[in-house]
Amino acid sequence: MRIALAQLNYIIGDFDLNTAKIIETIEKCKLQQADIVVFAELSVCGYPPRDFLEFDDFIQKSYKAVETIAAHCKGIAAIVGAPSRNPDEKGKNLFNSAWLLAEGKVQALAHKALLPNYDIFDEYRYFEPNRSYNCITYKGVKIALTICEDIWNLVDDPLYVTNPMDVLSLQAPDIMINIAASPFNYDQQTSRLEILRVNTKQYKIPIVYVNQVGAQTELLFDGNSCALDSNGNTVAFCKAFEEDISLVNFNLEKRSLTTESRFKYESPSKTALIHDALVMGIRDYFAKMGFSKAILGLSGGIDSALTLALAAKALGNENVYAVLLPSEYSSGHSIEDAVALAENLGCKYDTISIKDGYNSILNSLQPYFKELPFNVAEENIQARVRAVLLMGLANKFGYILLNTSNKSEAAVGYGTLYGDMCGGISVLGDVYKTEVYELAHYINREREIIPLNSIVKPPSAELRPGQKDSDSLPEYDILDRILYNYIELRQSPADLVASGFDEAIVKRVLRMVNMNEWKRHQTPPILRVSPKAFGQGRRMPIVGRYLS
Amino acid sequence: MRIALAQLNYIIGDFDLNTAKIIETIEKCKLQQADIVVFAELSVCGYPPRDFLEFDDFIQKSYKAVETIAAHCKGIAAIVGAPSRNPDEKGKNLFNSAWLLAEGKVQALAHKALLPNYDIFDEYRYFEPNRSYNCITYKGVKIALTICEDIWNLVDDPLYVTNPMDVLSLQAPDIMINIAASPFNYDQQTSRLEILRVNTKQYKIPIVYVNQVGAQTELLFDGNSCALDSNGNTVAFCKAFEEDISLVNFNLEKRSLTTESRFKYESPSKTALIHDALVMGIRDYFAKMGFSKAILGLSGGIDSALTLALAAKALGNENVYAVLLPSEYSSGHSIEDAVALAENLGCKYDTISIKDGYNSILNSLQPYFKELPFNVAEENIQARVRAVLLMGLANKFGYILLNTSNKSEAAVGYGTLYGDMCGGISVLGDVYKTEVYELAHYINREREIIPLNSIVKPPSAELRPGQKDSDSLPEYDILDRILYNYIELRQSPADLVASGFDEAIVKRVLRMVNMNEWKRHQTPPILRVSPKAFGQGRRMPIVGRYLS
């Protein structure tokens, strides 16, 4: 049996587009003598459809799309992902299902049993878990067909009380097929290959794994669909971060899996992975929103420099517009560095002073501010005047504003709400400052694109004379390690102190993280590259007093 | 047995405060000869603790707090809510538990079986559902002890496949006690009383129901704890929207429930309920954030007028500062109406023209805007200059900015991001424009507080000459009905057209709703008063094409 792994980029709710893509791929695979084409989890509607699943009309549209696709499955079969209605009176009304389509119609369904409901996942919000397991047979091959999380429970401290493959394996399947929507983080591909290997070892049959690719706002799907033989060796791989199709041949007698493809997976560095994920994230956000042009404020600092470089890569240098918005506290160096970068990248740039806007706002407030000393109020006004100028240009000319804040700043609330925290999408909001430097060096790996000066100078918001980030924050190497241990690892203050951090600094940092939940609530969606990003995957009370 | 219903207002994560409150209440109830005091679901940590539950340190603190409370349960028992660790290796690590404390220690635990995971609820994210049910006995009384959702499955099309009370009732309990954290919406109290009645009718024993009270950011808990006898008659009620304790006497032989209290529940109007909920929401948001003073932009329109009136009620007129920010397009009437309102309420107000700020920004952009016609870019600049001025004052003097947008505007994206969509909390973001009018009349029920002119004049953003909302939007009575049917009822375009709405208007409105998800993503938390509010209870893809 010849199996095609079809790794496509879907648009949530665009049934016409997804259906057309799926049918086109089925036709392509037919020409390549495939017997069965496997698509990703919820491929028909796109993943994650979120609360669209609560609209009966959405479900009806999905059913119709499946029918349309099935009509094209003649002389070839397909496995697609789509919601299905739960016929039982009790329980939630939907299943998350894999549909086997052949001979022009629906042949069988397999429902997802393990519904992830942690981090960015909300599947138990919509779906009833499957409780009855049956292999499906196509062309004499008995397939253990599962969906994403279903194969992830083979770990210590398992999250679920059942393990679907344990039941399915009693029916002596010949092969496992798993359809997935498994979002990227810089550790995910390692974990994924490991869990696939553990499954082949446990059940001693090959596995075909098909993931979706492309960005769905903050969620980045890297694809990396693959097939492993029964010894856990990788036989075939789809490319990361792009649409791709791989073909494998399954020999039923030997239960062996082979391929003619020459593509070999090489494990990129964490920095390269983040780079590629962010580029895809920017590109897809714009494409799927129907926009082509980005604008951003270029300060001469490292964060906006890196954002510009990534955006130029994603959208083309001609589609990214950099605006320098110096204040009276901006150093001459900052402006030179910003200009050098824009010229290195070939991006259009302009310089607009914020002095007039700032002074005018201050004048209007003078009767109230009177002789009160300059403080964070005036600092914020500068950042907000910048935002008004950038958004004015964005609204007038149809740009989307890119947010340039990094994860360290977002964590401790070091940024101005409605100022530098503005934007349609946050590019670096899941990238710690220390990782920002690594990415900048990666951008410069062949030649100096980001001026070295932007990389080596002490970070500063330049909102008051001689200001440095380190006036208000611990040094970033310490800050980032504390943040990582608290946010990603959920360590307690006592854990942190025990591992050598200064108690006063730990308390101050954790307090800042918790006190700034209200600010993060109003920030743009953040491209997710870590296992624990700010946004829908981290849900904290805004009003609360834990640790504060 | 004398049972106390202890309806308190908790702070999430503030174990010291919650523990002290609970202990103080236990002592109070001891003086009133109570045998057992019942507190709300997760009362020890406050509800909803959200991802704090993922911190082991948080769970440890909760365990310690329970121990401290237990030590005070001598000569009296208490039922409190707190997470407990799941001793089983499989499944999630926590249960959502009710703890019976007596004789200085923990006597028994009952775990929640039905974990709500819809709308604003995420309980399956954290908790393993209970699968084994046992009544607990105290002083010879067999109690069916359940938690919130556990008693809500007695409906058509049940959401869960099990029904805990069906199992518990086989053990012949004498009384049901349900501890809850059931948030307000204008329909909730009716549904709640109905489900309590259905339970007493089904199981033929009395029920004691204890809810938490107070606001947790957007979630408003109305309390309304109560006790019903086995015929479904309400015997005792705690007050709505405030802390309260009620005492009931349970006679074991007769299985009867009586009280000495004279408080009688009267069902307020929907408008009165929303009014009281919003006032509590504002008050608690400020109190729990540690702020006392609010600022807002007062336009002379109905939305900011209503917000000011509600804020003055919640925080005291001396703590609310109204700023009039007229533009060249503001009518004279608007300023007069705004001034009249501030004076009626006795709130401090000032007038700051946005003309200078606006012109200065426009001048800075002139080299780029050139001769391009005035459009939404200039409109937005006005709204954003207002926000810069308001936030400047807020930052300088320690105010929280109140957002004044209503639900109709939020739905269709009729507002300026980083402009009038700014604020720490949105007061009216779950109140449709037509309901705004009803609330304004309610405020004026005894005397004209909100100038009649603000109520009767055609709504306008006043961002260009002669502008009216109806230039861009359908009339609000039509718009609001379409929005309600789409957002609250999840109707399809076909449903809407079938019920008589114009097809072109339906398509336009629904498209606006879906296309503005990106804007709503960056808005402040919205005080939730309806069964389907924007915010954490409605999770839609930002990038998607359904219906657009």
HADDOCK unambig.tbl for C-alpha pairs under 7 A between the chains (distance, minus, plus):
assign (segid A and resid 11 and name CA) (segid B and resid 544 and name CA) 6.05 0.50 0.50
assign (segid A and resid 12 and name CA) (segid B and resid 544 and name CA) 4.71 0.50 0.50
assign (segid A and resid 12 and name CA) (segid B and resid 545 and name CA) 6.36 0.50 0.50
assign (segid A and resid 13 and name CA) (segid B and resid 544 and name CA) 5.82 0.50 0.50
assign (segid A and resid 13 and name CA) (segid B and resid 545 and name CA) 5.26 0.50 0.50
assign (segid A and resid 13 and name CA) (segid B and resid 546 and name CA) 4.33 0.50 0.50
assign (segid A and resid 14 and name CA) (segid B and resid 545 and name CA) 5.18 0.50 0.50
assign (segid A and resid 14 and name CA) (segid B and resid 546 and name CA) 5.76 0.50 0.50
assign (segid A and resid 49 and name CA) (segid B and resid 541 and name CA) 6.59 0.50 0.50
assign (segid A and resid 50 and name CA) (segid B and resid 539 and name CA) 6.04 0.50 0.50
assign (segid A and resid 50 and name CA) (segid B and resid 540 and name CA) 5.56 0.50 0.50
assign (segid A and resid 50 and name CA) (segid B and resid 541 and name CA) 6.35 0.50 0.50
assign (segid A and resid 51 and name CA) (segid B and resid 538 and name CA) 6.75 0.50 0.50
assign (segid A and resid 51 and name CA) (segid B and resid 539 and name CA) 5.48 0.50 0.50
assign (segid A and resid 51 and name CA) (segid B and resid 540 and name CA) 5.38 0.50 0.50
assign (segid A and resid 52 and name CA) (segid B and resid 540 and name CA) 6.67 0.50 0.50
assign (segid A and resid 55 and name CA) (segid B and resid 490 and name CA) 5.50 0.50 0.50
assign (segid A and resid 57 and name CA) (segid B and resid 492 and name CA) 5.72 0.50 0.50
assign (segid A and resid 89 and name CA) (segid B and resid 157 and name CA) 5.83 0.50 0.50
assign (segid A and resid 90 and name CA) (segid B and resid 157 and name CA) 6.16 0.50 0.50
assign (segid A and resid 90 and name CA) (segid B and resid 158 and name CA) 5.22 0.50 0.50
assign (segid A and resid 90 and name CA) (segid B and resid 159 and name CA) 6.18 0.50 0.50
assign (segid A and resid 90 and name CA) (segid B and resid 160 and name CA) 6.01 0.50 0.50
assign (segid A and resid 90 and name CA) (segid B and resid 161 and name CA) 5.11 0.50 0.50
assign (segid A and resid 91 and name CA) (segid B and resid 158 and name CA) 6.06 0.50 0.50
assign (segid A and resid 91 and name CA) (segid B and resid 159 and name CA) 4.43 0.50 0.50
assign (segid A and resid 91 and name CA) (segid B and resid 160 and name CA) 4.33 0.50 0.50
assign (segid A and resid 91 and name CA) (segid B and resid 161 and name CA) 5.04 0.50 0.50
assign (segid A and resid 92 and name CA) (segid B and resid 159 and name CA) 5.08 0.50 0.50
assign (segid A and resid 92 and name CA) (segid B and resid 160 and name CA) 6.82 0.50 0.50
assign (segid A and resid 117 and name CA) (segid B and resid 124 and name CA) 6.70 0.50 0.50
assign (segid A and resid 117 and name CA) (segid B and resid 125 and name CA) 4.98 0.50 0.50
assign (segid A and resid 118 and name CA) (segid B and resid 125 and name CA) 5.26 0.50 0.50
assign (segid A and resid 124 and name CA) (segid B and resid 117 and name CA) 6.71 0.50 0.50
assign (segid A and resid 125 and name CA) (segid B and resid 117 and name CA) 4.99 0.50 0.50
assign (segid A and resid 125 and name CA) (segid B and resid 118 and name CA) 5.27 0.50 0.50
assign (segid A and resid 157 and name CA) (segid B and resid 89 and name CA) 5.81 0.50 0.50
assign (segid A and resid 157 and name CA) (segid B and resid 90 and name CA) 6.16 0.50 0.50
assign (segid A and resid 158 and name CA) (segid B and resid 90 and name CA) 5.22 0.50 0.50
assign (segid A and resid 158 and name CA) (segid B and resid 91 and name CA) 6.05 0.50 0.50
assign (segid A and resid 159 and name CA) (segid B and resid 90 and name CA) 6.16 0.50 0.50
assign (segid A and resid 159 and name CA) (segid B and resid 91 and name CA) 4.41 0.50 0.50
assign (segid A and resid 159 and name CA) (segid B and resid 92 and name CA) 5.08 0.50 0.50
assign (segid A and resid 160 and name CA) (segid B and resid 90 and name CA) 5.99 0.50 0.50
assign (segid A and resid 160 and name CA) (segid B and resid 91 and name CA) 4.32 0.50 0.50
assign (segid A and resid 160 and name CA) (segid B and resid 92 and name CA) 6.82 0.50 0.50
assign (segid A and resid 161 and name CA) (segid B and resid 90 and name CA) 5.11 0.50 0.50
assign (segid A and resid 161 and name CA) (segid B and resid 91 and name CA) 5.05 0.50 0.50
assign (segid A and resid 216 and name CA) (segid B and resid 543 and name CA) 6.47 0.50 0.50
assign (segid A and resid 217 and name CA) (segid B and resid 542 and name CA) 6.48 0.50 0.50
assign (segid A and resid 217 and name CA) (segid B and resid 543 and name CA) 5.81 0.50 0.50
assign (segid A and resid 288 and name CA) (segid B and resid 543 and name CA) 6.33 0.50 0.50
assign (segid A and resid 289 and name CA) (segid B and resid 543 and name CA) 6.14 0.50 0.50
assign (segid A and resid 352 and name CA) (segid B and resid 364 and name CA) 6.81 0.50 0.50
assign (segid A and resid 356 and name CA) (segid B and resid 360 and name CA) 6.16 0.50 0.50
assign (segid A and resid 357 and name CA) (segid B and resid 357 and name CA) 6.23 0.50 0.50
assign (segid A and resid 357 and name CA) (segid B and resid 360 and name CA) 5.31 0.50 0.50
assign (segid A and resid 357 and name CA) (segid B and resid 361 and name CA) 5.38 0.50 0.50
assign (segid A and resid 360 and name CA) (segid B and resid 356 and name CA) 6.16 0.50 0.50
assign (segid A and resid 360 and name CA) (segid B and resid 357 and name CA) 5.32 0.50 0.50
assign (segid A and resid 360 and name CA) (segid B and resid 360 and name CA) 6.62 0.50 0.50
assign (segid A and resid 361 and name CA) (segid B and resid 357 and name CA) 5.37 0.50 0.50
assign (segid A and resid 361 and name CA) (segid B and resid 389 and name CA) 6.87 0.50 0.50
assign (segid A and resid 364 and name CA) (segid B and resid 352 and name CA) 6.79 0.50 0.50
assign (segid A and resid 377 and name CA) (segid B and resid 392 and name CA) 5.41 0.50 0.50
assign (segid A and resid 377 and name CA) (segid B and resid 395 and name CA) 5.02 0.50 0.50
assign (segid A and resid 377 and name CA) (segid B and resid 396 and name CA) 5.27 0.50 0.50
assign (segid A and resid 381 and name CA) (segid B and resid 388 and name CA) 6.47 0.50 0.50
assign (segid A and resid 381 and name CA) (segid B and resid 392 and name CA) 6.44 0.50 0.50
assign (segid A and resid 384 and name CA) (segid B and resid 388 and name CA) 6.37 0.50 0.50
assign (segid A and resid 388 and name CA) (segid B and resid 381 and name CA) 6.47 0.50 0.50
assign (segid A and resid 388 and name CA) (segid B and resid 384 and name CA) 6.37 0.50 0.50
assign (segid A and resid 389 and name CA) (segid B and resid 361 and name CA) 6.89 0.50 0.50
assign (segid A and resid 392 and name CA) (segid B and resid 377 and name CA) 5.42 0.50 0.50
assign (segid A and resid 392 and name CA) (segid B and resid 381 and name CA) 6.45 0.50 0.50
assign (segid A and resid 395 and name CA) (segid B and resid 377 and name CA) 5.04 0.50 0.50
assign (segid A and resid 396 and name CA) (segid B and resid 377 and name CA) 5.29 0.50 0.50
assign (segid A and resid 418 and name CA) (segid B and resid 418 and name CA) 5.37 0.50 0.50
assign (segid A and resid 490 and name CA) (segid B and resid 55 and name CA) 5.48 0.50 0.50
assign (segid A and resid 492 and name CA) (segid B and resid 57 and name CA) 5.71 0.50 0.50
assign (segid A and resid 522 and name CA) (segid B and resid 522 and name CA) 4.21 0.50 0.50
assign (segid A and resid 522 and name CA) (segid B and resid 523 and name CA) 5.55 0.50 0.50
assign (segid A and resid 522 and name CA) (segid B and resid 524 and name CA) 6.03 0.50 0.50
assign (segid A and resid 523 and name CA) (segid B and resid 522 and name CA) 5.55 0.50 0.50
assign (segid A and resid 524 and name CA) (segid B and resid 522 and name CA) 6.05 0.50 0.50
assign (segid A and resid 538 and name CA) (segid B and resid 51 and name CA) 6.74 0.50 0.50
assign (segid A and resid 539 and name CA) (segid B and resid 50 and name CA) 6.03 0.50 0.50
assign (segid A and resid 539 and name CA) (segid B and resid 51 and name CA) 5.47 0.50 0.50
assign (segid A and resid 540 and name CA) (segid B and resid 50 and name CA) 5.55 0.50 0.50
assign (segid A and resid 540 and name CA) (segid B and resid 51 and name CA) 5.37 0.50 0.50
assign (segid A and resid 540 and name CA) (segid B and resid 52 and name CA) 6.66 0.50 0.50
assign (segid A and resid 541 and name CA) (segid B and resid 49 and name CA) 6.59 0.50 0.50
assign (segid A and resid 541 and name CA) (segid B and resid 50 and name CA) 6.36 0.50 0.50
assign (segid A and resid 542 and name CA) (segid B and resid 217 and name CA) 6.48 0.50 0.50
assign (segid A and resid 543 and name CA) (segid B and resid 216 and name CA) 6.47 0.50 0.50
assign (segid A and resid 543 and name CA) (segid B and resid 217 and name CA) 5.81 0.50 0.50
assign (segid A and resid 543 and name CA) (segid B and resid 288 and name CA) 6.32 0.50 0.50
assign (segid A and resid 543 and name CA) (segid B and resid 289 and name CA) 6.15 0.50 0.50
assign (segid A and resid 544 and name CA) (segid B and resid 11 and name CA) 6.05 0.50 0.50
assign (segid A and resid 544 and name CA) (segid B and resid 12 and name CA) 4.72 0.50 0.50
assign (segid A and resid 544 and name CA) (segid B and resid 13 and name CA) 5.82 0.50 0.50
assign (segid A and resid 545 and name CA) (segid B and resid 12 and name CA) 6.34 0.50 0.50
assign (segid A and resid 545 and name CA) (segid B and resid 13 and name CA) 5.24 0.50 0.50
assign (segid A and resid 545 and name CA) (segid B and resid 14 and name CA) 5.15 0.50 0.50
assign (segid A and resid 546 and name CA) (segid B and resid 13 and name CA) 4.30 0.50 0.50
assign (segid A and resid 546 and name CA) (segid B and resid 14 and name CA) 5.72 0.50 0.50
